[in-house]
């Protein structure tokens, strides 16, 4: 589609910042973004002449958009982070309609967001205290996305320099170089902002570590609600309810995500080792004897060893094997077990009874059997 066509039809290009119910908040491209898009693989011309000629405000506006029925009919979902074509803008009312979704560079399901470049994983080193097992789990989930991972450790002002050095050495042995920050004392926030520049970044981590406070510090007009730490559990309370992108002052977009304490590890047992930088380093030097090695008791395994997170690997491996077994049982109608939903949405598996073996006969069947018995007796 040419620039003249865009001007004629009033179509614009933008990024979906938030999705609520059936409405989509779309930020239209600025002039710089439009120029970049002309040279991109999408080859879609910049609509900025349309913006400047129709919009009373030269700053790219926000439009509250709906999705065209055609997209709904073909099953085209619109996600936060999507690059979209907007048509029929109503500048006075701040409205528009999404007519097309451009191809996605990446896609996450939890949280549901598109075109993400990296993950900013935020943990606290104190209040609540750093939990290595929980951190390991979040790192695995981040690694499974295939995106770049930035690890920020908040509340660093609450621990000594020696403690910071010990934590840094420990995480370096894991394969990660953490950035020690303090939102309260404004320590190393510029370093975080620089690493996020001109990128779409998802911020993730357990509740109570200061994610919302960090976003408020990086983006003063975000005004996110900040929760307090629970005194009994030493954990935070969830304050984020939906995914939303916020524009960084230095360029780029940052997505806050609903807090969760234990992310799911939806990976196969065979893929698990590749999510550990320590295991990847060993496998890059030498291969295991067996191609399907799970790195437990197999002979001549190069992964099995005295690295710190090896026990984490074994624990997560058991979880991955159990999950795969359950999925196979669900897919196999001849399975000897059945899934049953218990309280709080938990699914458990119970032995499946043989079909009709323990089913009581109906009254009609019982009556027919009695009549047949009487007939045989009379004969």
DAVENQUI-V496077 format. One record per run of one state. SS is the DSSP state (a for helix, b for strand, c for the rest). FROM is the first residue (numbers start at 1). TO is the last residue. If there is no record, write none. Layout:
ss=<SS,SS>
from=<FROM,FROM>
to=<TO,TO>
This chain:
ss=<c,a,c,b,c,b,c,a,c,a,c,b,c,a,c,b,c,b,c,b,c,b,c,b,c,b,c,a,c,b,c,a,c,a,c,b,c,b,c,b,c,a,c,b,c,a,c,b,c,b,c,b,c,b,c,a,c,a,c,a,c,b,c,a,c,b,c,a,c>
from=<1,3,10,12,21,23,29,31,39,48,55,62,68,69,74,80,81,83,91,95,102,107,109,113,115,118,125,132,145,148,155,156,159,161,175,179,181,182,183,187,188,189,197,200,205,211,219,229,230,236,237,244,248,253,257,269,276,277,286,310,332,337,342,343,346,347,352,363,379>
to=<2,9,11,20,22,28,30,38,47,54,61,67,68,73,79,80,82,90,94,101,106,108,112,114,117,124,131,144,147,154,155,158,160,174,178,180,181,182,186,187,188,196,199,204,210,218,228,229,235,236,243,247,252,256,268,275,276,285,309,331,336,341,342,345,346,351,362,378,379>
